[in-house]
Amino acid sequence: MRKTLEKSVRFGEVLEVMYLAKDGSISKRKVKVLQVGDNSFRAYCFLRKSKRTFLIDNVLAAVPLMMKERVVI
């Protein structure tokens, strides 16, 4: 998981993340990772529209979000 997070910082990718909250609920979020620490990472959360800190161990899945380009003719 750490490698995926570090790669997203290096390439500026937006990730789609399945995250386990403290209360046991699972949420699906789009995040842009800003920095990765030892146990956590800092990211801009598009769901909450703010910078948040997430625990790496609580990330169930992380997949780069593919942006489709629009062609204007």
RAWO-V995771 format. One record per residue. RES is the residue in one small letter. SS is DSSP state (@ for helix, = for strand, . for the rest). BURIAL is I if it has 24 or more other ideal C-beta (glycine too) atoms within 12 Angstrom, else O. Layout:
BEGIN
{{RES	SS	BURIAL} {RES	SS	BURIAL}}
END
This chain:
BEGIN
{{m	.	I} {r	@	O} {k	@	O} {t	@	I} {l	@	I} {e	@	O} {k	@	O} {s	@	I} {v	@	I} {r	@	O} {f	@	O} {g	.	O} {e	.	I} {v	=	I} {l	=	I} {e	=	I} {v	=	I} {m	=	O} {y	=	I} {l	=	O} {a	.	O} {k	.	O} {d	.	O} {g	.	O} {s	.	O} {i	=	O} {s	=	I} {k	=	O} {r	=	I} {k	=	I} {v	=	I} {k	=	I} {v	=	I} {l	=	I} {q	=	O} {v	=	I} {g	.	O} {d	.	O} {n	.	O} {s	=	O} {f	=	I} {r	=	O} {a	=	I} {y	=	I} {c	=	I} {f	.	O} {l	.	O} {r	.	O} {k	.	O} {s	=	O} {k	=	O} {r	=	I} {t	=	O} {f	=	I} {l	=	O} {i	@	I} {d	@	O} {n	@	I} {v	=	I} {l	=	O} {a	=	O} {a	=	I} {v	=	O} {p	=	O} {l	.	O} {m	.	O} {m	.	O} {k	.	O} {e	.	O} {r	.	O} {v	.	O} {v	.	O} {i	.	O}}
END
